[in-house]
């Protein structure tokens, strides 16, 4: 159609060679377009769902991810909760699929930098140890909680988000001293939540509130 725009060397090529080049270039463009359209969200750190059991979800982030980046991830969970609870967009399967009120009425997310703790066996053992009196299992449960770097919990219309060492919080020992190493990002009704992953600076100050 526009022969003057086609290089002379290309017009001299064999038809089969032209076809091969066309297929190669077309495949490259298709792959590049697919990668562009499915590129990861760069406003939050890279993460993966290691395992999920019931309402509990273990999330893995790379070891180099900072607390500030984990904070943006926790705020993203908050935003998802406020905007229809479509946690499926975050690769999380329904946690209350039989609840007529919705598929994500309750959810507890633990964020780890060590993928060992996000394996299905580790999460199952942690949940089972809650009612166990075996000292070995209680020690395992404590180690699990001490390794958590970020925490998000949604229970009906109440939610909580924290980063840092939250072992004492998970143990129900949320004291004034806890704020020094387990920073509270937000806690309260979902409809009245503040802060966002785009503007974490708007978060409320930490305070020694009791757990759910």
C-alpha positions, 0 to 999 in steps of 0.5 A: 500500500505504501511501497516507498515506506518498505525498505528495499532489503525487505522487499527482496526477501523470500515470501517465507522469510517475510512470513517468519519475520511477521510471525516473530514480530507479532508474537513479540508484540503480543507477549509485550502487550500481555506483560504490560496489561498484567504488570504488577501494581507498583504502589504496593510491594510484591507479595504472594499468598503463601497459604490460606485456611479458613479466615486466616491468610499467610502472605509473603513479601521479599526480605528486602521490603521495608516496614514502610512498604508493608504499611502500604500493603496493610492500607491497601487491605483497608481500602479493599475492605471499604470498597466492597471487600473484593479481596479476590483482587488481592489473590485471596480466596473467599474466607466466609463463602457460606455467609449470606452477608458476604464472602469476606466478612472475617479475615486475618492476614499475617505478613511474613518476610520468611516464606517458611512461615507462609507454608500451608503446614505452618499455618495449619499448625499455628491455628491448631496450636491455639487449643493445644496444651503441648509446650512444643506446639505453644512454642511454635505458635509463639515463634510464628507470631514473633515472625509476623511483620504486618497484620490486618484483621477484619471482623464484621464491621471492625478492622485493625492494621499494624506493622512491626513486632506484634507478638504481644498484641496477638497474645492479647497483651496490648499495653502502652509499651507495645506501641514502641515496636508494634505500630498501630496504623488504624483500628475501628469501624470499617466505615470510619477508617482513615488513611490510605495506601496512597497517603499513609501519613494521614494515619492516626497516632498509635494508641494502646487499644485492646484487641478485638 
